[in-house]
Amino acid sequence: MSKPHWRSARASDLMAISAIAARIHPDLPESPDVFAEKMRLYPDGCRVLIADDEIAGYGLAHPWKQHRIPPLNRFLERLPDDADCLYVHDVAVLPDFRGGVARAYVATTEELARASRIATLALVSVYATRPLWERLGFQPVTADAELRAKLASYGEGATYMLRDLAAT
Ligand SMILES: CC(C)(COP(=O)(O)OP(=O)(O)OC[C@H]1O[C@@H](n2cnc3c(N)ncnc32)[C@H](O)[C@@H]1OP(=O)(O)O)[C@@H](O)C(=O)NCCC(=O)NCCS
C-alpha cells in the first residue's frame, strides 16, 4: 500500500466525501449540498486523502471570524470579507488510513492561512479529539453563553479551539 496523501478536492469527489461523512459522523449528519457549497466558496481549503487510488478521508476549511461557529448542516451563504481565521470545518479519515494524516492536513492548512495573511486556525473539537488538536497546537477557548449555545449542535463535549500561528 502506498502512503496516503492529500490532494485538492474536485467537484466529482462530492459523493465519496458524503459517504465518508455519513460513516464517520452518523450523529452529525450534513447534506451533500452543504459540502458542495464549501467546495465552491473555498476550494483551496477542501482536500481529500488518497490511499490506493481511493478517497479515504477529507478535510474542509474556509475563512471565517474567530469565536463564531457556523451551524452544522447549514449553508454559509458567503465568506466574510474581514475573515480573521481559517476555520477547519471537519477532518475525517477512514480508520485504516489514520496515523499522521491530520497533522499533514493541518500543515497544509497552516500554509494556506499564512499565504492568505490569516494568523489563526479555528475548529470545533468533537468526540474525544481535544488532546489530538492540542498536540497539533490548538488551545481550548473558554466558551461564553453564546458560544456554548452554538456548540450544542456539535454534541456533548464539543470544544471551540484556536491555534495562533504567530506563536508557533
Ligand atoms: C481526527 C482524525 C482525522 C485524526 O487522524 P490521525 O491521522 O489519526 O491524526 P494524526 O496521527 O495526524 O494525529 C495528530 C497528532 O495527535 C496525536 N494524537 C492522536 N490521538 C491523540 C490522543 N488521544 N491524545 C493525544 N495525542 C493524540 C498523534 O500522535 C499526532 O501527534 P504526532 O504527529 O506528534 O505523533 C481521525 O482520527 C478521524 O477521522 N476521526 C474521526 C473524525 C473526527 O473526530 N474528526 C475530527 C472532528 S473535530
The ligand as an SDF file (V2000), in Angstrom:
LIG
                    3D

 48 50  0  0  0  0  0  0  0  0999 V2000
   -9.3050   13.1530   13.6600 C   0  0  0  0  0  0  0  0  0  0  0  0
   -8.5800   12.2290   12.6820 C   0  0  0  0  0  0  0  0  0  0  0  0
   -8.7000   12.7940   11.2700 C   0  0  0  0  0  0  0  0  0  0  0  0
   -7.1120   12.1720   13.1200 C   0  0  0  0  0  0  0  0  0  0  0  0
   -6.3500   11.4950   12.1530 O   0  0  0  0  0  0  0  0  0  0  0  0
   -4.9210   10.8620   12.5080 P   0  0  0  0  0  0  0  0  0  0  0  0
   -4.2240   10.5460   11.2550 O   0  0  0  0  0  0  0  0  0  0  0  0
   -5.1580    9.7710   13.4870 O   0  0  0  0  0  0  0  0  0  0  0  0
   -4.2190   12.0790   13.2630 O   0  0  0  0  0  0  0  0  0  0  0  0
   -2.6370   12.2680   13.4670 P   0  0  0  0  0  0  0  0  0  0  0  0
   -1.9720   10.9480   13.6130 O   0  0  0  0  0  0  0  0  0  0  0  0
   -2.1280   13.1820   12.4130 O   0  0  0  0  0  0  0  0  0  0  0  0
   -2.6640   12.9700   14.8780 O   0  0  0  0  0  0  0  0  0  0  0  0
   -2.1170   14.2270   15.1310 C   0  0  0  0  0  0  0  0  0  0  0  0
   -1.3070   14.1650   16.4090 C   0  0  0  0  0  0  0  0  0  0  0  0
   -2.1660   13.9180   17.5240 O   0  0  0  0  0  0  0  0  0  0  0  0
   -1.6660   12.7970   18.2590 C   0  0  0  0  0  0  0  0  0  0  0  0
   -2.7990   12.1280   18.8890 N   0  0  0  0  0  0  0  0  0  0  0  0
   -3.7080   11.3260   18.3160 C   0  0  0  0  0  0  0  0  0  0  0  0
   -4.6150   10.9280   19.2310 N   0  0  0  0  0  0  0  0  0  0  0  0
   -4.2570   11.5120   20.3940 C   0  0  0  0  0  0  0  0  0  0  0  0
   -4.7970   11.4920   21.7050 C   0  0  0  0  0  0  0  0  0  0  0  0
   -5.8890   10.7940   22.0110 N   0  0  0  0  0  0  0  0  0  0  0  0
   -4.1530   12.1980   22.6610 N   0  0  0  0  0  0  0  0  0  0  0  0
   -3.0420   12.9210   22.3770 C   0  0  0  0  0  0  0  0  0  0  0  0
   -2.4890   12.9760   21.1400 N   0  0  0  0  0  0  0  0  0  0  0  0
   -3.1050   12.2770   20.1750 C   0  0  0  0  0  0  0  0  0  0  0  0
   -0.9410   11.9660   17.2340 C   0  0  0  0  0  0  0  0  0  0  0  0
    0.0080   11.1080   17.8450 O   0  0  0  0  0  0  0  0  0  0  0  0
   -0.2920   13.0460   16.3920 C   0  0  0  0  0  0  0  0  0  0  0  0
    0.8370   13.5720   17.0480 O   0  0  0  0  0  0  0  0  0  0  0  0
    2.3330   13.2970   16.4590 P   0  0  0  0  0  0  0  0  0  0  0  0
    2.2560   13.6680   14.9940 O   0  0  0  0  0  0  0  0  0  0  0  0
    3.1880   14.2250   17.2450 O   0  0  0  0  0  0  0  0  0  0  0  0
    2.5620   11.8520   16.6810 O   0  0  0  0  0  0  0  0  0  0  0  0
   -9.1570   10.7940   12.7100 C   0  0  0  0  0  0  0  0  0  0  0  0
   -8.9730   10.2550   13.9960 O   0  0  0  0  0  0  0  0  0  0  0  0
  -10.6480   10.7730   12.3930 C   0  0  0  0  0  0  0  0  0  0  0  0
  -11.0460   10.7670   11.2250 O   0  0  0  0  0  0  0  0  0  0  0  0
  -11.5080   10.7280   13.4450 N   0  0  0  0  0  0  0  0  0  0  0  0
  -12.9450   10.7000   13.2570 C   0  0  0  0  0  0  0  0  0  0  0  0
  -13.4800   12.0330   12.8280 C   0  0  0  0  0  0  0  0  0  0  0  0
  -13.1500   13.1440   13.7990 C   0  0  0  0  0  0  0  0  0  0  0  0
  -13.2740   13.0120   15.0060 O   0  0  0  0  0  0  0  0  0  0  0  0
  -12.7360   14.2680   13.2270 N   0  0  0  0  0  0  0  0  0  0  0  0
  -12.3950   15.4410   13.9860 C   0  0  0  0  0  0  0  0  0  0  0  0
  -13.5170   16.3760   14.0170 C   0  0  0  0  0  0  0  0  0  0  0  0
  -13.1280   17.7840   15.0290 S   0  0  0  0  0  0  0  0  0  0  0  0
  1  2  1  0
  2  3  1  0
  2  4  1  0
  2 36  1  0
  4  5  1  0
  5  6  1  0
  6  7  2  0
  6  8  1  0
  6  9  1  0
  9 10  1  0
 10 11  2  0
 10 12  1  0
 10 13  1  0
 13 14  1  0
 14 15  1  0
 15 16  1  0
 15 30  1  0
 16 17  1  0
 17 18  1  0
 17 28  1  0
 18 19  1  0
 18 27  1  0
 19 20  2  0
 20 21  1  0
 21 22  1  0
 21 27  2  0
 22 23  1  0
 22 24  2  0
 24 25  1  0
 25 26  2  0
 26 27  1  0
 28 29  1  0
 28 30  1  0
 30 31  1  0
 31 32  1  0
 32 33  2  0
 32 34  1  0
 32 35  1  0
 36 37  1  0
 36 38  1  0
 38 39  2  0
 38 40  1  0
 40 41  1  0
 41 42  1  0
 42 43  1  0
 43 44  2  0
 43 45  1  0
 45 46  1  0
 46 47  1  0
 47 48  1  0
M  END
$$$$
